[in-house]
Amino acid sequence: MLEVEMKFPAADWKSLERGLAAWGAKELDARREEDHYFNAPDRDFAHTDEALRLRRVGSSNYLTYKGPKQDPQTKTRTEIEIPFGPDHEAAEAMTQLLRHLGYRPVAVVEKQRRVLQLDRGGFVLEVCLDDVKNVGRFVELEIQASGDQLESARKVMLAAAADLGLNHSERRSYLELLLANRQ
């Protein structure tokens, strides 16, 4: 499955929330996420444009691989996400496993996320309002699509962003933004 995504800086969410409400968006969740990023022992993910993260949401844990971005407008990339055992102990065990395999911790991205969802152009559009610690506030738009739906999903994504008045897309990941802020 491909993740078609765009991210935009957004200091004020009020007009965006009004637009989403007019489209019939439903708020699904408000949660705290903690993303622990790792680098590979055999290549530098910063150079290959890949990511490996362990995400903690409450007591839930997910291991996610993201492949390189596939186009210059959106952040379309392969995403493989695997849930695993709940609670802190499972996350610690996975971290130990990754470290024993040579993966190195890079940084932890912490955010408060509100997730809204709506149907747009035949796709489920997920909108995330993110307040990222030491990075800022952003709006992410995301569509999951198969390879044969990719062009249609991109068109819907770009139209939705324009209709919501979102411009100046940020292609860097939260991890890249956090690391840039540290320098």
N, C-alpha and C positions, 0 to 999 in steps of 0.2 A: 504494500500500500504506500502511496505517496502522500506526503504532507505538503499542501500548498499553503503557504503562510506569508503574511506581511505584518510588519510591526511599525508603529508610529509613536513618536513622543507625544504625550498628551497631559498637559498640566491640569486641564479642566475637563471633566467628563460630563458635565451637565447637558450640554447641547447634544453630545453623542448619545447619552441615555434617552433623551427625548426622541431622537431619530430612531433609535432601536425600539423604543416603546411603540412608536407609530408603525413600525414594521411587524409588530407582534412578537418581539423577542421575549423569551421567558428566561428568568434567572434560575439557573440550575443549582448553583453552589457558590459559597464564599468560603475560602479556605486559605490556610498557610501552607506553602510549599517550601521545601528545603532540597535544593539540587546539589549533589556532591559530584563534581566533575573529575574525571581521571584521564591521564594521558597514557598512551600505549608504550610498551617497551621496545617495539620494533619500528615505530614511526611517530612523527610529531603531528598530532591532530590539528594543531594550529596551522601547519603547512598543508595538510591534506584536506582541510575543511570538514573534518569529521568530529563527532562528539560521542562520548560515552559518559552517561550519568546514572547515578543512583538517586531516584526521587523519593522523598518521604512526604506523604500527605497524611497527617494524623498518624494512625497506626499502620497505614498501607504503605507498601514499598514496591517500586518499579525499577527495573534495569532497562535503560533505553540506549539504543545505538541510533545515531543520525548520520547519514551519508553526506557527501559533498553536495552543495547547492547546485542545481541543474540549469538555472537560467538567471539572467541579470536583473529581472524586474521583481520576481517574487523569491521567496526562500523555499522553493520546491526541492524536496529531498526525500530519499528513502528514510522511513522511520520504522524501527522494530522495537516494540515495547513489550516487556515480559513482566507480569506481576509475580512477586514471590512472597514468601512468608511474612506475616504481619509482625509488627512491634519492633522495638529498638534492637533486640537481640538478633533478629534476622538481618537487619540492616548492618549491624556490626560484623556478623559472620560473612556477609557478602563483601564488605569492605576488606576484611582479612583475606578472603579468597582472591580478590582482585590484586591486592598488594603482593600476595605470594606468587601470583602469575606475572608480576613485574609491572603492573599498572601503578602509576604514581598519582596521588591526589594533587589536584591543581588548585581548586578553590570551591567554596560553597556559596551558591546564590540563594538568598532568602527573599521570598516575596509573599505578599498578600494578594490573592487572586479572586476576582469575581468572574464567574463563568456564565455567559448568556448564550442562548442558542435560538436559531430561527431557520426557516426554510428560505432559500434564495436561489432562484434560477435552477431549481431541480436538485440543489445540493443542501446538505445541512451545513450551515455556517455557524461556527463557534466564535464568539467574541469574548476575549479575556481582557478585563481591566486589571492591570498589574501595577502594584506599588512595590518596586524592587529596592531593597535596602542598599544604600550607597550607590544607587544608579539613577532612580527616578521613576516617574509614572509613565506607563505605556499602554497602548491598545494593541492587542494582537488579533488578527483575523485569521481563521484557519478552516480549511476544507480538506477532508480526507478523500482521495480519489484514486481510482485505478489508472494504469497507464493509458488506456484508451479514452479516459475521461479528462485527461490532463489539460488539453487546450480549452475545453469548455469550463473547467474549474478555474483556470487562470482568468478567463474573461469575466466570470461571475465575481471573482475576487477583486479584480481591478475596478469593475463597475460598482461594487459595494463600497469600496474605499472611496471612490470619487463621490458617490451619492451621500456618504456620511461626512464629506468634507475633510477627509484625511489625506494629507499630502506629506512629502518629505519622509518617505519610507526609510526605516533604519534596518540595514541588512546585517549589521553585527549582532551577534547573540548577546544575551545578558552576561554571559561569562566574559566575552570580549570587552563589553562595556565596563564591567567591574574591574577587570585587569587593567584597562586603560586608565581608569580613575585612580588606581593605586600608584601609577607612575608619576 
